[in-house]
């Protein structure tokens, strides 16, 4: 099931459609992260929520082929507590995948979601 959300100003004729990307979530303790995808260009953003723990989250990218690299942080490292937050949108194109990672700070446990290609 895809969740579509229209984003834009009231007078905007070209509202961007943002979809939740299922099966890519990362959860540890009361910290959860997930990915959204912008339909117009395939760019992704990481979203995270904390229900009690101090949590950190970030977006990583992996690129295959010539000039490729392993999972690398491409967004800010964001700390939240009983809040929801999201990164900006980041490129996710040919031979590139993205994933969200969350960390439960008091246990120093980090979990990353599945890569989205």
C-alpha positions as CSV (number, residue, x, y, z in Angstrom):
1,X,0.0,0.0,0.0
2,X,1.5,3.4,-1.0
3,X,0.6,6.5,1.0
4,X,0.5,9.5,-1.3
5,X,0.6,13.0,0.0
6,X,0.2,16.2,-2.0
7,X,2.6,18.9,-1.0
8,X,2.7,22.5,-2.3
9,X,1.1,25.8,-1.9
10,X,-2.7,26.2,-2.4
11,X,-2.2,27.9,-5.8
12,X,0.5,25.4,-7.0
13,X,-0.6,23.6,-10.2
14,X,2.3,21.2,-9.8
15,X,2.1,19.6,-6.3
16,X,4.8,17.0,-5.6
17,X,3.5,13.6,-4.7
18,X,5.4,11.9,-1.9
19,X,5.0,8.2,-1.3
20,X,6.0,6.0,1.7
21,X,8.4,3.3,0.5
22,X,7.3,0.1,2.3
23,X,9.6,-2.6,3.5
24,X,12.6,-0.3,4.1
25,X,11.9,0.6,7.8
26,X,14.4,0.5,10.6
27,X,13.3,0.1,14.2
28,X,15.2,-0.1,17.5
29,X,13.6,0.5,20.9
30,X,11.1,3.3,20.5
31,X,13.0,4.8,17.5
32,X,11.7,4.2,14.0
33,X,12.9,5.4,10.6
34,X,11.4,5.0,7.1
35,X,11.8,6.3,3.6
36,X,9.6,8.5,1.5
37,X,10.0,8.8,-2.3
38,X,9.1,11.8,-4.4
39,X,7.1,10.5,-7.5
40,X,8.3,13.3,-9.8
41,X,12.0,12.4,-9.8
42,X,12.5,9.4,-7.5
43,X,14.4,11.4,-4.9
44,X,14.2,10.0,-1.3
45,X,14.0,11.4,2.2
46,X,14.5,9.7,5.6
47,X,11.9,10.2,8.2
48,X,12.2,9.2,11.9
49,X,10.1,9.2,15.0
50,X,10.9,8.7,18.7
51,X,8.3,7.6,21.2
52,X,10.5,8.1,24.3
53,X,14.1,7.3,23.6
54,X,16.8,9.7,22.5
55,X,17.3,8.7,18.9
56,X,19.5,9.7,16.0
57,X,18.9,9.0,12.3
58,X,20.4,9.7,8.9
59,X,20.2,8.7,5.2
60,X,22.8,6.6,3.5
61,X,23.5,5.9,-0.2
62,X,25.3,3.1,-1.9
63,X,26.4,3.3,-5.5
64,X,27.3,0.4,-7.8
65,X,29.5,0.4,-11.0
66,X,32.2,2.8,-12.0
67,X,32.8,5.3,-9.3
68,X,30.8,3.2,-6.9
69,X,31.0,3.2,-3.1
70,X,29.6,1.4,-0.1
71,X,27.0,2.7,2.3
72,X,27.9,6.4,3.0
73,X,26.0,9.0,5.1
74,X,24.6,11.7,2.8
75,X,22.4,13.6,5.2
76,X,22.9,15.3,8.5
77,X,23.1,13.2,11.7
78,X,19.8,14.3,13.4
79,X,19.0,13.7,17.1
80,X,15.4,13.6,18.2
81,X,13.5,12.9,21.4
82,X,9.7,12.3,21.5
83,X,9.5,13.9,18.1
84,X,9.3,13.3,14.3
85,X,11.8,14.7,11.9
86,X,12.8,14.3,8.2
87,X,15.7,15.0,6.0
88,X,15.6,16.9,2.7
89,X,15.3,15.0,-0.5
90,X,18.4,13.2,-1.9
91,X,19.2,11.7,-5.2
92,X,18.5,8.0,-5.7
93,X,19.1,7.1,-9.3
94,X,20.7,4.7,-11.7
95,X,22.9,2.2,-9.8
96,X,22.3,4.0,-6.5
97,X,20.3,2.9,-3.5
98,X,19.3,4.6,-0.3
99,X,18.5,3.4,3.2
100,X,17.6,5.0,6.6
101,X,19.6,4.2,9.7
102,X,18.4,4.8,13.3
103,X,20.3,4.7,16.6
104,X,19.0,4.3,20.1
105,X,21.4,6.6,21.9
106,X,21.4,5.2,25.4
107,X,22.2,1.6,24.2
108,X,24.3,2.8,21.3
109,X,22.4,0.3,19.1
110,X,22.1,1.1,15.4
111,X,19.8,-0.5,12.8
112,X,19.6,0.3,9.1
113,X,16.7,-0.5,6.9
114,X,16.8,-2.4,3.6
115,X,18.2,-0.6,0.6
116,X,15.8,1.0,-1.8
117,X,16.8,0.8,-5.4
